[in-house]
Amino acid sequence: MIGLNLCKITKKISVNLELLDGSSLHKNHLFNKLNLKFNTMFLSSKKMLAILLLCFGVHSIYAQQKNDSQKCRYTKTNYGYLMVMREGDNVLDLIENLAKEQQIPSANFTGIGFAQEVTFGFYDFNQKKFNPKTFNKVEMGSLTGSIAWNEGKPSIHIHGVATDDKFDAYGGHILALKVGTGSMEVYITVNSEKLERKIEQPLNANVLQLPCLK
């Protein structure tokens, strides 16, 4: 379109030059007008190119995010389930969703992977609450936990060890965990018996309840 407009302008200016009586003033006026037109369309083409590149970049990011969101997060195995979570995934939420979708009676699990952020909590027995501390961009050297139920909802209990780029390690009860660059693998072994958790006093702790052996 821009090329076609340039051709039309050039042709128009050429015709006008032929009709002139040789006046240098009129010729200079037309040449200045032609130069202004060329500069204006050149700037417009640069803006158009910048917009096209921006749209292409946004589309590529959206396509990648859509592709990641459509990838399976778990599959069935002979012992239970294997989960593979992607960057940005909320680990506890996805394990809880799996337990609800598949109605897992109870289970134990292990895992490894890179974390965008992990929040550990150390339980204060006097205050009866967790004191949280968050670490960013760490490798989860170990994850271990269990799945049970509490008042009709999945109850996830998870501990782990995280290491940073200096190989310092931190660990304990995990309150929140988000996947970082790459992925996180969780291997879930399902148990046949449904297990419950209940809040027990005086510690206000959510404790796994076991059926007594007969």
C-alpha positions, 0 to 999 in steps of 0.5 A: 500500500505504501509503495503504491502511494509513493508511485502515485505521488511521484507520477503526480509531481512529474506531471506538474513539473512538465507543466511548469514554465521552468520557474525554480521557485515552483520546482523547489516548492514541489520537491519540498512537498515530495520530500515531506510526503516521503518522510511522512510515509517513511515514519508511518512505515516505521510505526507500522513495523513496530506495531506489527512486531509488538503484535507478533511478540504478544501473540507468541507469548499468548500462544506459548501460555495457551500451549502450556495450559493445555498440557496434561498435569497428571497421568495414571500409573500402576501405583497412583499418579504422576504429576508434571507441573509447569512454571507458575503452577500452584503445587498445593492447589493442583494436588488438591484439585487432583484429589477432588477430581479423582476422589483419592481416598488417601495418599503419600507423595514425593517430588522434585523440581525448581521453585519460583517461590516457596513459603515455609512455616514454623509452628509457634505452639504458644501462638498456635499459628505458623510463622512464615518465611518465603524463599525465591528461585530455589531448587526443591531437593526433596518434597514429601507429603500426604493427602487426606480429607477434612470436612469433605475437602482434601487436606494436603500436608507437605514438607520439603527442603529447598537449596539456593545458588550457594547450596544453603538449605532450608526446610520444614512445613510448606505453606505455599509452593509455586513452580519455577523455570522448567517443571516440578514432578510429583509421584503420588502413591494412592492408599485404598483406605480413606483417611481424615484429619481433624483439629486437635486441642490444645495445640490447634493442630490438624492431625491425621486420624488413624483407624484402630486395628482390631 
